[in-house]
Amino acid sequence: MVMSVGAETACLACLDRFMEAVNAHDVSAMESEMHFPHVRIANGTVVTYPKAGSNPLDLFERLRQQDDWHRSRWISKVILQGDDNKAHVAVRYTRLRRDGSLIGDYDSLYILT
């Protein structure tokens, strides 16, 4: 199956809304762009959030305390494959401190439905 231009546009817009919510420290808006149960695989660990509100609500505070995180931004968003029901998107994003200095660049694979 082939992904329509409309579906591709919708996927990329969803990711942009998600990043806006992250930078606004708005858990509710962030979760409105996610499906539940939400599965996250990182650092050799699989975590499942069964429903909205089950994300760790201290996420933003932990990032600030650990790394002096201020905001994040997309470096790239590339749809690797998909159709009008699901897309696999390779993303690269960066985390930045308030002064604009780099905390790190991160690669991830997001599955959007």
Contacts in CASP RR format, 6 or more apart in sequence:
PFRMAT RR
TARGET T0000
AUTHOR 0000-0000-0000
METHOD contacts of the structure
MODEL  1
MVMSVGAETACLACLDRFMEAVNAHDVSAMESEMHFPHVRIANGTVVTYP
KAGSNPLDLFERLRQQDDWHRSRWISKVILQGDDNKAHVAVRYTRLRRDG
SLIGDYDSLYILT
1 82 0 8 1.000
1 83 0 8 1.000
1 84 0 8 1.000
2 83 0 8 1.000
3 79 0 8 1.000
3 82 0 8 1.000
3 83 0 8 1.000
3 84 0 8 1.000
3 87 0 8 1.000
4 84 0 8 1.000
7 83 0 8 1.000
7 84 0 8 1.000
7 87 0 8 1.000
8 79 0 8 1.000
8 87 0 8 1.000
11 79 0 8 1.000
11 87 0 8 1.000
11 89 0 8 1.000
11 112 0 8 1.000
12 77 0 8 1.000
12 79 0 8 1.000
14 33 0 8 1.000
14 112 0 8 1.000
15 33 0 8 1.000
15 74 0 8 1.000
15 77 0 8 1.000
15 89 0 8 1.000
15 91 0 8 1.000
15 110 0 8 1.000
15 112 0 8 1.000
16 74 0 8 1.000
17 29 0 8 1.000
17 32 0 8 1.000
17 33 0 8 1.000
18 30 0 8 1.000
18 33 0 8 1.000
18 34 0 8 1.000
19 72 0 8 1.000
19 73 0 8 1.000
19 74 0 8 1.000
19 93 0 8 1.000
20 29 0 8 1.000
21 27 0 8 1.000
21 28 0 8 1.000
21 29 0 8 1.000
21 30 0 8 1.000
21 32 0 8 1.000
21 33 0 8 1.000
22 30 0 8 1.000
22 72 0 8 1.000
23 71 0 8 1.000
23 72 0 8 1.000
25 60 0 8 1.000
27 53 0 8 1.000
27 55 0 8 1.000
27 57 0 8 1.000
27 59 0 8 1.000
28 52 0 8 1.000
30 55 0 8 1.000
31 52 0 8 1.000
31 53 0 8 1.000
31 55 0 8 1.000
32 52 0 8 1.000
34 52 0 8 1.000
35 113 0 8 1.000
36 49 0 8 1.000
36 50 0 8 1.000
36 51 0 8 1.000
36 52 0 8 1.000
36 54 0 8 1.000
37 48 0 8 1.000
37 49 0 8 1.000
37 50 0 8 1.000
37 51 0 8 1.000
38 48 0 8 1.000
38 49 0 8 1.000
38 55 0 8 1.000
39 46 0 8 1.000
39 47 0 8 1.000
39 48 0 8 1.000
39 49 0 8 1.000
40 46 0 8 1.000
40 47 0 8 1.000
40 48 0 8 1.000
40 49 0 8 1.000
41 47 0 8 1.000
49 55 0 8 1.000
56 62 0 8 1.000
60 69 0 8 1.000
63 69 0 8 1.000
63 95 0 8 1.000
64 70 0 8 1.000
67 95 0 8 1.000
67 97 0 8 1.000
67 103 0 8 1.000
68 97 0 8 1.000
68 98 0 8 1.000
68 103 0 8 1.000
69 95 0 8 1.000
69 96 0 8 1.000
69 97 0 8 1.000
69 103 0 8 1.000
70 96 0 8 1.000
70 97 0 8 1.000
70 98 0 8 1.000
70 100 0 8 1.000
71 95 0 8 1.000
71 96 0 8 1.000
72 93 0 8 1.000
72 94 0 8 1.000
72 95 0 8 1.000
72 96 0 8 1.000
73 93 0 8 1.000
73 94 0 8 1.000
73 96 0 8 1.000
74 91 0 8 1.000
74 92 0 8 1.000
74 93 0 8 1.000
75 92 0 8 1.000
75 93 0 8 1.000
75 94 0 8 1.000
75 105 0 8 1.000
76 90 0 8 1.000
76 91 0 8 1.000
76 92 0 8 1.000
77 89 0 8 1.000
77 90 0 8 1.000
77 91 0 8 1.000
78 89 0 8 1.000
78 90 0 8 1.000
78 91 0 8 1.000
79 87 0 8 1.000
79 88 0 8 1.000
79 89 0 8 1.000
80 88 0 8 1.000
80 89 0 8 1.000
80 90 0 8 1.000
80 109 0 8 1.000
81 87 0 8 1.000
81 88 0 8 1.000
82 88 0 8 1.000
85 113 0 8 1.000
86 111 0 8 1.000
86 112 0 8 1.000
86 113 0 8 1.000
87 111 0 8 1.000
87 112 0 8 1.000
87 113 0 8 1.000
88 109 0 8 1.000
88 110 0 8 1.000
88 111 0 8 1.000
89 109 0 8 1.000
89 110 0 8 1.000
89 111 0 8 1.000
89 112 0 8 1.000
90 107 0 8 1.000
90 108 0 8 1.000
90 109 0 8 1.000
91 107 0 8 1.000
91 108 0 8 1.000
91 109 0 8 1.000
91 110 0 8 1.000
92 105 0 8 1.000
92 106 0 8 1.000
92 107 0 8 1.000
92 108 0 8 1.000
93 105 0 8 1.000
93 106 0 8 1.000
93 108 0 8 1.000
94 102 0 8 1.000
94 103 0 8 1.000
94 104 0 8 1.000
94 105 0 8 1.000
94 106 0 8 1.000
95 102 0 8 1.000
95 103 0 8 1.000
95 104 0 8 1.000
95 106 0 8 1.000
96 102 0 8 1.000
96 103 0 8 1.000
97 103 0 8 1.000
END
